Amino acid sequence: MILKHFTFTLILLFSIQNAIAQGFRGELLAGIATSQVSGDQLSGFDKVGGLLGGGVKLSTGNKTEVGFRMFYVQKGSRKPSNLSNGDPTFYLLRLNYIEMPLYFGYKFNKKWKAEAGLSVAYLFKSKEEDENGELVDTQPFEKIDFSMFGGVTYAFNEKIGVQVHYWQSLLPIRSTASGESFRLNAGQYNSVFTLNLIYSLSPKK
């Protein structure tokens, strides 16, 4: 698994370098994701995972830009046991994605920027377990997750900034155990907050 992540990072860095040569500006990002799965009868953004990747962006005006990113991110759901209150039940869902968002950015000033866009993510590994161990023969997850997102970036300087984004699945990542749906709720959905540092790479002159 570590080798796969390392290979992905090398490919991403090579792609960013080529894009910078074409007039784009590259960026690297690393942070955390706190998530829940809507529709799993649990609440709270209790699942914490990592985020690592990069992207490219292109200014389209004095205040606007468009960009593309690709990164590894861990999503899922978690319910810790509470033995002190007599609740031994435990649940953990790990969903490992390669996320590929396309976004539009608007700069309010030199420090603050808003972003919004659409994203497609590929699920390459999942694991589900409870207090008795790994769960098998459960409803399968969709390999592709479509989502919309939005957030803000605060720049400490021209190179380093911090981002906060919220991501919401547009389509179910899997159906409910019963297979039933109600109005717009057709199953389970990823809901994710991400917090990451972003490092901008200067374009080649």
N, C-alpha and C positions, 0 to 999 in steps of 0.2 A: 504493500500500500504506500509506504514512504517513497519507494522508487517511482511509482506512478505519479505521485504529487510532484516529485523532483523533476521528472520528465516533462510534465505539464508546465511547470514554472519555466523551464528552459525554452520550451517552444513559445510560450507567451512572451518572454523577454526578447527572443529573436524577432517575433512578429512586431513588437513595439518598436524595436530598433529600425526595422524596415519602414514602418509607417512614419517615424520621425524624419527619415530621409526624404519622404514625399511631402513634407511640409506640415505634418501633424505634430502635436505635442503629446508625448507619452506621460504616463503616470503609473505609479505603483501604489497598492493599497493593502493594508493589513488591519484586522480588527476582530470584533466578536459579533455574534448574532444571538439574540434572545428570541425564542419562538414558541408558538403554540399551534395546535392543529384544531381549527374550529370544527365542531361536529363530533368530537371524540368524548364528549361528556365531561371534559376536564376544563379548567380555566386557569389563566395565569401564564405569563411568559417565563416559564420555569426551566425550559431547555436552553442551555448555553453552549454555543459551539464557536468554531473558529472561522475566519474569512481571510483569504489570501489570493492575490491576483494582480491585475493591472488593466490598462486600457489606453486608448488614444482619444484625443479631442481636437476639434478644429473650430476656431473662432469664425463666426458668421456675421459679426458686427462688433461695435464697441461694447455692447452689453450682452450679446448672445453667443452661444456655442452649441455644437452638437458633439456627441461622443458615443463611443462603444467601449464596453468593458467585458472582461471575462475573468471569472474568479471561482475558486473552490469555496463552498460554504456548507456548513453543517446546520440542518434544520431538524425539527422534530417536536416531540412533546415529552413531558416528564411529570410524574407525580411521586414525590418522595414519601416513604413510609413515615408514620407518626406514632411510634411505639408508646410514647408517654401518654397519648390520648387513646391508646388501645386500638390503633389502626395500623395493622401490619402490611396492608396492601401497598404495592409498589408497581410503577409502570414507567417504562422508558422506550421511546421511539427515536431511533437515529436515522436520519435521511441525509445522505451525502450527495450534493449536487455540484455540477458545473453550471454556473449562472452566466447568462450572456445578455445583459441589458443594453438597450439603445435609448439614449436620453437627450432631452433638450434642456439647456441651462440658461438662466437669466441672472446677470450680475447686478445687484442693487448698488454696490460700491466695491471698493478694493478688498473689503473684508468678507462681505456676505454674498452668497449665491444660492439660488433655488434651482432644484432639478426635478424633473418629472419624466416618466417614460414607460416603456413596455419592456418585458423581459421574457425570455424563454430559458428554461433550465432543464438539464438532463440528469436524471437520477441514475447513478451508477452503483449505489450500494444502499441497502436498508437493513435495519435490524430492529426487532420488536421483542420486548421481554417484560415479564412481571416478576413477582416475588418467588415464583416457582421455576423461573428460568426462561429460556428463549421460546417465543410463541411461533408455532408453525401452523400451516393450513388456515391462515387468516386471509382476509380480502387482499388481493394484490394491489400494489401501487402503480399508478400511471408512470411511465418512463419520462414523460414530458410534462413540465409544469409551466403554464402560462400565467403571468402576473403583471400587475401594474404597480408602480412605486412612485414615491415622491419624498423629498427631503431638502435639507439645507447643508451648506458647506461654510465653515468659518476658516479663513486663511490667516495663519499666524504671520506668514510672510509670503514671498513669491514662490517658495518651494514647498512649504509644509502647511497642511490644513487638517481639519477634523470634520467628518461627515456624520450626519444622522439621517437615516432613511427608514421609511416604513414600506413593507412589501405585502401585497395581498393577492392570493391566487384568484384568478378569474374563473377557472374551471376546477372541478374536484380533482384532488390528487388520488382519491380512491372513493368508491361508493361505501355507504354504511354497511354494517354487518347484515342488516335486514334487506338492503337493496332498495329501501324506500326513499322517496324524496318529497319535499314539501315546498311548493312555490319555487323560489330561486335557490333554495338549499337542496342540492342534489347529492350531497356527500360530505367529505372532509376536505378542508382547505388549509393551506399554509398561511399563517399570519406571522410576520417577522419584523423585528426592529434590528437594524444594524448600526454599529458605532465603529468607525475605523479612522485611522490616520491615512492621509493621502500625500504622496510625494510626487511633485511634478518634475518632469525631465525637460531640460531646455532643448529646443529644436536645434539641429545642426545649421550652422551658417554657411 
